[in-house]
Amino acid sequence: MITDNLRPLLKATFGFDAFRGRQADVIARVMAKNHTLAVMPTGAGKSLTYQLPAVARDGCVVVVSPLIALMHDQLRGARAAGIRAASLTSADADQADTRQAYREGGLDLLYVAPERATGDGFRALLEARAPTLFAIDEAHCVSEWGHDFRPDYRLLRPLLDAFPAVPRLALTATADKHTREDILVQLGIPADGLVLAGFDRPNIRYRIRPRVSPSRQLNDFIAANPGPGIVYAPTRNGTERLAAQLAQTTGRPVAAYHAGLDPELRARVQHDFVASEDGIVTATVAFGMGIDKPDVRFVAHAGLPKSIESYYQETGRAGRDGDPAEALMLWGADDFARARMRLAELPEARIASERARLNALAALVETVECRRALLLRHFGESPPPRCGNCDNCLEPPAQLDVSILAQKLLSAVYRTGQSYGASHVEAVLTGRRDERIEARGHDRLSVFGIVEGEEARLIKPLVRSLMAREALDTTEHGGLTLGPAARPVLKGEAPVLMAEPPARRTKRAANGSAALNPVGDPLFEALRATRRELAIEAGVPPYVIFHDAALRAMTDERPTSLRAMGQIPGVGTKKLEAWGEAFLAVIRRF
């Protein structure tokens, strides 16, 4: 196979003895100059599929990427591996030097945003020296069906077609079948050019919980997960409130990030997070695509994400180094109410597809089956029924038949006039008298006091469940109304099954994401301290020096020579020359 000849270069440049997953298949197509769409999960090593050919072949690979921060993160990593890389962005002061280096053949990689790539000036630069490959990162942005559609990506096709002899490689981690087909068409890649590596991220543990006491739930989760993390909130104000709360309760560095902040402050928050080994960012979804940080140990959602595609991409920012990571989603009935109200604001042509996405999310949060299996089936895979690394597999919930209770609840909503909130309806059902209930005559309704005992504690979770499945909806003032799926429930034609509400859990099981990180081992901590010092000196994040996995291997194997250290995965020739002796000196002290 073509890639067999590249293994020495793979080891020397990146420190790896073998390819992972479908990397070899993608690189073989690139080296054979075939147009390719590679769908590979986050953390599967997509960037290596164009970085290794950039070193192996004469000429320069042009990488189209959507965000400046993402380009600069990847630039640092490429240069640390000894690759001649540069970027042409509005944040680069050395653009003239970069253009000259490109013309003279002094670059292996050139990163550029789609807006610049489609301009006449950039095409003129390429006409002076044709690239050896076009790599289009985050390729789902080219599709109107993708969750991060960027119109400028649609303008790339003329540029690609102007260089018919140059192969094109499109890369994405997040694309369902419809989006994949659209990417192939939009970028002129044949159907047989699709390399589907799968979507599974087995190192991520998925947990989804009703939002009951979000501050406590997030505090418990963060306390159980040392290391950097991201907490997504639905609103800008929400990110700032969360940052203030978590900074007080966790004792860790926490900063808010959203599009309304001053650009310099946003850049500083992002820089500090990328360099941190335990920092937390509370953010809107404006944060993340531009983060190439492999050691994020957790991602939490304080509210419902936009879609399963968004959820997959956002949680996929955790554990890109392959070490264990955790994802927590907290959701509430009001999340679905707001999402369904937003549907009415969309163009008619998009409503059906967006409703289907929302219903898929509802199925994910409501399921008593394996979360990962449902997630992977959404992307067209056929996973085993249980993964062993999600909340439903680790602590299987009981499934309750609450069909009769659902009928009682929907009847109470109807008989009280479809304008009262969940607390009022619950008070009617459980027979609690107060001035408001008596004034409206609701204590004389047939549904008054018909729920008692154990059933009463299920009313609030059932409201969430019925909201998720469109049997309940809300008015603009928060009153409950019957939704389109209420009628078959009331008539007994649609059974209502619900997961038993989880008991309060204050701590995660001990075999979670921290288990493989030997925090407390004196040598490991000394190596981390040395990495931190070298990172500050070099002006790069610590993971650019070495990943935690490499430091763990040094802790376990304790190499005594540069030759022995060079055998550790992730220790390439350039890094060994730059930093090997510093780490050997630490090991010798132990």
Secondary structure as UniProt FT lines:
FT   HELIX           2..6
FT   HELIX           7..14
FT   TURN            21..22
FT   HELIX           23..31
FT   TURN            32..33
FT   STRAND          36..39
FT   TURN            42..43
FT   TURN            46..47
FT   HELIX           48..56
FT   STRAND          61..64
FT   HELIX           68..80
FT   TURN            81..82
FT   STRAND          85..88
FT   TURN            90..91
FT   HELIX           95..103
FT   TURN            104..105
FT   STRAND          109..112
FT   HELIX           114..117
FT   HELIX           120..128
FT   STRAND          133..136
FT   HELIX           139..142
FT   TURN            144..145
FT   TURN            147..148
FT   HELIX           151..155
FT   HELIX           156..161
FT   TURN            164..165
FT   STRAND          168..172
FT   HELIX           177..186
FT   TURN            187..188
FT   HELIX           191..193
FT   STRAND          194..196
FT   TURN            202..203
FT   STRAND          204..210
FT   HELIX           214..223
FT   STRAND          229..232
FT   HELIX           236..250
FT   STRAND          254..257
FT   TURN            259..260
FT   HELIX           263..275
FT   STRAND          280..283
FT   TURN            285..286
FT   TURN            289..290
FT   TURN            294..295
FT   STRAND          298..301
FT   HELIX           308..315
FT   TURN            316..317
FT   TURN            320..321
FT   STRAND          325..331
FT   HELIX           333..343
FT   TURN            344..345
FT   HELIX           348..366
FT   HELIX           371..378
FT   TURN            379..380
FT   HELIX           391..394
FT   STRAND          399..401
FT   HELIX           403..415
FT   TURN            416..417
FT   HELIX           422..429
FT   TURN            430..431
FT   HELIX           435..439
FT   TURN            440..441
FT   HELIX           442..444
FT   TURN            446..449
FT   HELIX           453..458
FT   HELIX           459..468
FT   TURN            469..470
FT   STRAND          472..474
FT   TURN            476..477
FT   STRAND          480..482
FT   TURN            484..485
FT   HELIX           486..490
FT   TURN            491..492
FT   STRAND          497..499
FT   TURN            510..511
FT   TURN            513..516
FT   TURN            519..520
FT   HELIX           522..538
FT   HELIX           542..545
FT   HELIX           548..557
FT   HELIX           562..565
FT   TURN            566..567
FT   TURN            569..570
FT   HELIX           573..589
//
